[in-house]
Amino acid sequence: MNVSVTLFSDSEMYLPEDNRQAPSVPNDEALLDAYSTAVTRAVERVSPAVVKIDVKKAGRGRGGSGSGFVFTPDGLVMTNSHVVHDAGSIHLAFADGQRASAILVGDDPDTDTAVLRADVSLPSPAVLGKSQNLKVGQLAIAVGNPFGFQFSVTAGVVSALGRSMRAASGRMMDEIIQTDAALNPGNSGGPLVNSRGEVIGINTATILPAQGLCFAIGIDTAKFVASQLLQHGRVRRSWIGIAGQNVPLPRRLAYEYKLANNTAILVNEVYPDSPAGQAGLVPGDIIVAFAGKNIAGIDELHRLLTAEVANQSSTLVILRGVERRELQIVPLPKED
């Protein structure tokens, strides 16, 4: 005979059914308080590192302004290339009222990233997070100086990942973060942070007259570019001529081909007369390895496309449908 048994705690066993308490559910007020606390703590953490940037263009006298953030204790500042490109003089203002001058270490219009060096040291640089770990829907907070309103804060969520957009140089920028945290002119170059106050992106653009369509450069890309600017004053790279985005790999294919990563690059576009086109790459291909190195995403491919691999034949491993293929590709040096 099958017997159905229901277990109760000692306290529940003797209570009438109507008196037993339902599981507690957080009320709206508690949830809103938690949200407010997360935003305020994140802002408190990053605000000392945020700067307002005032620029006068060389030989023109005209100027503009934007935002940035200090990322090392000795006063290195990250911002957008379009904020400081061709600057004659650069002046910084901090949230505590401190002011400083800065020089341009280097800028990369292809990723709209620039590094400045301030003439002061700061004890509270921003903490850099990882954009590779972001998830759609998580909290995103922007701090900057829109229309000259210094150190304004807006909050929203990560709306989408893996967007592509063209830089002022005409090059396609990949792995762009889309957010609905409101951005306006003057926010450019400021930090986009997560709930822990870690920088996950550099705010760079909006689409007008649309509302809630704002974009930031992933901090993983910005960190790589900053290291190149500090070492060489520019980014030395080669190129293969694609636009793409990070995508998860189907488990069956990852298992069948013993792939090391769970993500790879989906090719969205192949530029005419490019190394990728000559190698036979087509939209829809998924890149999983280059030059003997496994590829989990676009940032990894960019790091491998250095000046050293230019004009050398390298093996590109792709998935086309369910088939694994190897293509020979010759990256070309990217001209400044």
C-alpha positions as CSV (number, residue, x, y, z in Angstrom):
1,M,0.0,0.0,0.0
2,N,1.3,3.4,-0.9
3,V,1.1,6.0,1.8
4,S,1.5,9.7,1.2
5,V,3.3,11.5,4.1
6,T,3.5,15.3,4.6
7,L,6.2,16.5,7.0
8,F,5.7,19.6,9.2
9,S,8.0,21.4,11.6
10,D,7.1,21.1,15.2
11,S,5.5,24.6,15.2
12,E,3.5,24.0,12.1
13,M,2.1,20.6,13.2
14,Y,-0.2,22.1,15.7
15,L,-1.3,25.2,13.8
16,P,-4.6,25.4,12.0
17,E,-4.1,25.6,8.3
18,D,-5.4,29.2,8.1
19,N,-2.8,30.3,10.6
20,R,0.3,29.0,8.8
21,Q,2.4,31.8,7.3
22,A,3.0,32.1,3.6
23,P,6.6,32.7,2.5
24,S,7.5,36.3,2.9
25,V,7.8,38.3,-0.3
26,P,9.8,41.6,-0.4
27,N,7.5,44.5,-0.7
28,D,8.0,47.3,-3.3
29,E,9.4,49.7,-0.8
30,A,12.2,47.3,0.2
31,L,13.1,46.6,-3.4
32,L,13.2,50.3,-4.2
33,D,15.4,51.0,-1.2
34,A,17.8,48.2,-2.3
35,Y,17.9,49.7,-5.8
36,S,18.6,53.2,-4.4
37,T,21.3,51.9,-2.1
38,A,23.0,50.1,-5.0
39,V,23.0,53.2,-7.2
40,T,24.2,55.6,-4.4
41,R,27.0,53.3,-3.4
42,A,28.2,52.8,-6.9
43,V,28.2,56.6,-7.5
44,E,30.0,57.3,-4.2
45,R,32.7,54.8,-5.3
46,V,33.3,56.2,-8.8
47,S,32.6,59.9,-8.4
48,P,36.0,60.9,-7.0
49,A,37.6,59.6,-10.2
50,V,35.2,61.3,-12.7
51,V,36.5,64.5,-14.4
52,K,35.0,67.2,-16.5
53,I,37.2,67.8,-19.6
54,D,37.4,71.2,-21.2
55,V,39.3,71.4,-24.5
56,K,40.5,74.1,-26.8
57,K,41.4,73.0,-30.3
58,A,44.8,73.7,-31.6
59,G,45.0,76.8,-33.7
60,R,41.3,77.5,-33.6
61,G,40.5,78.8,-30.2
62,R,37.2,77.0,-30.3
63,G,36.6,74.4,-27.7
64,G,34.4,71.8,-26.3
65,S,33.8,69.7,-23.2
66,G,33.3,66.1,-22.3
67,S,33.9,63.6,-19.4
68,G,36.5,61.1,-18.4
69,F,37.7,59.1,-15.4
70,V,41.1,58.6,-13.7
71,F,42.1,54.9,-13.7
72,T,45.6,55.0,-12.1
73,P,46.8,56.7,-8.9
74,D,49.4,58.7,-10.9
75,G,46.7,60.6,-12.8
76,L,46.1,58.7,-16.1
77,V,42.6,59.5,-17.5
78,M,40.5,57.6,-19.9
79,T,38.1,59.3,-22.3
80,N,36.8,59.3,-25.9
81,S,39.1,60.2,-28.8
82,H,36.5,62.5,-30.2
83,V,36.6,64.6,-27.0
84,V,40.3,65.4,-27.1
85,H,41.5,64.7,-30.7
86,D,43.5,67.6,-32.1
87,A,43.4,69.4,-28.7
88,G,45.6,72.4,-28.1
89,S,45.0,72.5,-24.4
90,I,43.2,70.2,-22.0
91,H,41.9,71.2,-18.5
92,L,40.3,68.9,-15.9
93,A,37.8,69.7,-13.1
94,F,37.1,67.2,-10.4
95,A,34.0,66.7,-8.2
96,D,35.8,68.1,-5.1
97,G,36.6,71.3,-7.0
98,Q,40.2,70.5,-7.8
99,R,41.5,71.5,-11.2
100,A,44.4,70.3,-13.3
101,S,45.9,70.5,-16.7
102,A,46.5,67.4,-18.8
103,I,48.4,66.2,-21.9
104,L,47.3,63.7,-24.5
105,V,49.2,60.5,-24.2
106,G,47.6,59.1,-27.3
107,D,44.2,58.4,-28.9
108,D,42.7,55.8,-31.2
109,P,39.9,57.1,-33.4
110,D,39.1,53.6,-34.5
111,T,37.8,52.7,-31.0
112,D,37.1,56.2,-29.9
113,T,39.4,55.8,-26.9
114,A,42.0,58.2,-25.6
115,V,44.4,58.4,-22.6
116,L,45.4,61.6,-20.9
117,R,48.0,62.3,-18.2
118,A,47.0,64.8,-15.5
119,D,49.6,66.9,-13.7
120,V,48.2,65.8,-10.3
121,S,48.1,62.5,-8.5
122,L,44.8,61.1,-7.2
123,P,44.3,58.6,-4.4
124,S,41.0,57.2,-5.6
125,P,41.1,56.0,-9.2
126,A,38.2,54.2,-10.7
127,V,38.1,50.4,-10.5
128,L,37.9,48.8,-13.9
129,G,35.6,45.8,-14.3
130,K,35.1,43.3,-17.1
131,S,32.7,43.9,-19.9
132,Q,33.0,40.2,-21.0
133,N,31.0,39.2,-17.9
134,L,28.1,41.5,-18.5
135,K,24.5,40.3,-18.8
136,V,21.6,42.0,-20.5
137,G,19.3,43.5,-17.9
138,Q,21.9,44.2,-15.2
139,L,22.1,47.7,-13.7
140,A,24.1,50.3,-15.6
141,I,24.9,53.8,-14.2
142,A,26.4,56.7,-16.1
143,V,28.2,59.6,-14.6
144,G,29.3,62.6,-16.6
145,N,28.8,66.3,-17.5
146,P,25.9,66.6,-20.0
147,F,25.4,70.1,-21.3
148,G,27.8,71.4,-18.7
149,F,25.7,70.1,-15.8
150,Q,28.7,68.7,-13.9
151,F,28.7,65.2,-12.3
152,S,25.2,64.2,-13.3
153,V,24.1,60.6,-12.7
154,T,21.6,58.6,-14.7
155,A,20.7,54.9,-14.3
156,G,19.2,52.2,-16.4
157,V,20.1,48.7,-17.5
158,V,22.4,47.0,-20.0
159,S,19.9,46.9,-23.0
160,A,22.0,44.7,-25.3
161,L,25.5,43.5,-25.9
162,G,27.6,42.9,-29.0
163,R,26.4,45.9,-30.9
164,S,28.4,47.4,-33.8
165,M,28.7,51.0,-34.8
166,R,31.0,53.1,-37.0
167,A,33.7,55.3,-35.4
168,A,34.4,58.8,-36.7
169,S,37.3,57.2,-38.6
170,G,34.9,55.0,-40.5
171,R,36.0,51.8,-38.9
172,M,33.4,49.5,-37.5
173,M,33.6,49.3,-33.7
174,D,32.5,45.9,-32.3
175,E,31.4,44.7,-28.8
176,I,29.5,48.0,-28.1
177,I,27.3,48.0,-25.0
178,Q,23.8,49.4,-25.5
179,T,22.1,51.0,-22.4
180,D,19.1,53.0,-21.6
181,A,21.0,55.1,-19.0
182,A,20.4,58.5,-20.5
183,L,23.3,60.1,-22.2
184,N,23.6,63.6,-23.7
185,P,26.4,65.8,-25.2
186,G,29.0,66.2,-22.5
187,N,28.6,62.6,-21.2
188,S,31.1,61.4,-23.9
189,G,34.1,59.8,-22.3
190,G,32.5,59.3,-18.9
191,P,32.2,56.0,-17.1
192,L,29.4,53.5,-17.3
193,V,29.6,51.5,-14.1
194,N,27.9,48.4,-12.6
195,S,26.2,48.1,-9.2
196,R,29.7,47.7,-7.5
197,G,30.9,51.0,-9.0
198,E,33.3,49.2,-11.4
199,V,33.7,50.8,-14.8
200,I,32.2,48.5,-17.5
201,G,32.3,50.9,-20.4
202,I,33.2,54.4,-21.7
203,N,30.0,56.3,-22.7
204,T,30.4,57.4,-26.3
205,A,27.2,57.9,-28.3
206,T,23.4,58.3,-28.5
207,I,21.0,58.0,-31.4
208,L,18.9,61.2,-31.9
209,P,16.0,61.8,-31.8
210,A,15.5,58.4,-30.3
211,Q,15.3,58.1,-26.5
212,G,17.0,55.4,-24.5
213,L,19.4,54.3,-27.3
214,C,22.8,55.0,-25.8
215,F,26.1,53.2,-26.3
216,A,29.4,52.6,-24.5
217,I,32.7,51.1,-25.5
218,G,33.3,47.9,-23.6
219,I,36.0,48.4,-20.9
220,D,37.9,45.2,-22.0
221,T,38.5,46.9,-25.4
222,A,39.4,50.2,-23.8
223,K,41.9,48.5,-21.4
224,F,43.7,46.9,-24.4
225,V,43.7,50.1,-26.4
226,A,45.0,52.1,-23.3
227,S,47.9,49.7,-22.9
228,Q,48.9,50.1,-26.5
229,L,48.7,53.9,-26.3
230,L,50.9,53.9,-23.2
231,Q,53.5,51.6,-24.8
232,H,53.5,53.1,-28.3
233,G,51.5,56.2,-28.4
234,R,49.2,54.6,-30.9
235,V,47.6,51.2,-31.5
236,R,49.7,49.1,-33.8
237,R,47.4,46.6,-35.4
238,S,46.6,44.6,-38.5
239,W,43.2,43.9,-39.9
240,I,41.2,41.2,-41.7
241,G,38.1,43.1,-42.7
242,I,35.0,41.8,-40.9
243,A,32.3,43.1,-38.5
244,G,31.0,40.6,-36.0
245,Q,29.7,39.9,-32.6
246,N,30.2,37.5,-29.7
247,V,27.8,34.6,-29.7
248,P,27.4,31.4,-27.6
249,L,28.5,28.2,-29.3
250,P,25.9,25.4,-29.6
251,R,26.9,22.7,-27.0
252,R,26.7,19.9,-29.5
253,L,29.3,21.6,-31.8
254,A,31.5,22.6,-28.9
255,Y,31.6,19.0,-27.7
256,E,31.9,17.4,-31.1
257,Y,34.9,19.6,-32.1
258,K,36.4,19.7,-28.6
259,L,36.3,23.5,-28.6
260,A,38.0,25.2,-25.6
261,N,35.5,28.1,-25.3
262,N,31.7,28.4,-25.0
263,T,31.6,31.5,-27.1
264,A,33.0,32.6,-30.5
265,I,32.6,35.4,-33.1
266,L,29.7,35.4,-35.5
267,V,30.7,37.2,-38.8
268,N,28.0,39.7,-39.7
269,E,29.8,41.5,-42.6
270,V,32.8,40.8,-44.8
271,Y,34.3,44.0,-46.3
272,P,35.0,44.0,-50.1
273,D,38.6,43.3,-51.2
274,S,39.6,42.5,-47.6
275,P,41.8,39.7,-46.4
276,A,38.7,37.9,-45.0
277,G,37.0,38.1,-48.4
278,Q,40.1,36.8,-50.2
279,A,40.3,33.9,-47.7
280,G,36.7,32.9,-48.4
281,L,35.0,34.0,-45.2
282,V,31.3,34.8,-45.5
283,P,28.6,36.3,-43.3
284,G,27.3,33.6,-40.9
285,D,30.6,31.9,-40.4
286,I,31.7,31.5,-36.7
287,I,35.4,32.1,-35.9
288,V,36.7,29.8,-33.2
289,A,40.5,30.1,-33.6
290,F,43.2,32.3,-35.2
291,A,46.9,31.6,-35.6
292,G,46.7,28.6,-33.3
293,K,44.9,30.5,-30.5
294,N,41.3,29.8,-29.4
295,I,39.0,32.8,-29.8
296,A,36.2,33.4,-27.3
297,G,35.3,36.9,-28.6
298,I,36.2,39.9,-30.7
299,D,38.4,41.5,-28.0
300,E,40.7,38.4,-28.1
301,L,40.9,38.6,-31.9
302,H,41.8,42.3,-31.8
303,R,44.6,41.5,-29.3
304,L,46.0,38.9,-31.7
305,L,45.8,41.1,-34.8
306,T,49.0,42.9,-33.9
307,A,51.5,44.5,-36.3
308,E,53.6,41.3,-36.0
309,V,51.1,39.1,-37.8
310,A,50.6,41.5,-40.8
311,N,51.5,40.0,-44.2
312,Q,51.9,36.5,-42.7
313,S,49.6,33.6,-43.6
314,S,47.7,32.4,-40.6
315,T,45.1,29.7,-40.1
316,L,41.6,30.8,-39.3
317,V,39.4,28.1,-37.9
318,I,35.6,28.5,-38.5
319,L,32.3,26.7,-38.2
320,R,30.2,27.0,-41.3
321,G,26.8,25.4,-40.4
322,V,27.8,22.2,-38.6
323,E,31.1,21.8,-40.5
324,R,34.5,22.8,-39.2
325,R,36.8,24.4,-41.7
326,E,40.3,25.9,-41.8
327,L,41.0,28.9,-44.0
328,Q,44.4,30.6,-44.7
329,I,44.3,34.3,-44.2
330,V,46.9,37.1,-44.6
331,P,46.1,40.1,-42.3
332,L,47.2,43.4,-43.7
333,P,48.9,46.2,-41.7
334,K,46.5,48.9,-40.7
335,E,47.6,52.3,-41.8
336,D,47.3,55.2,-39.4
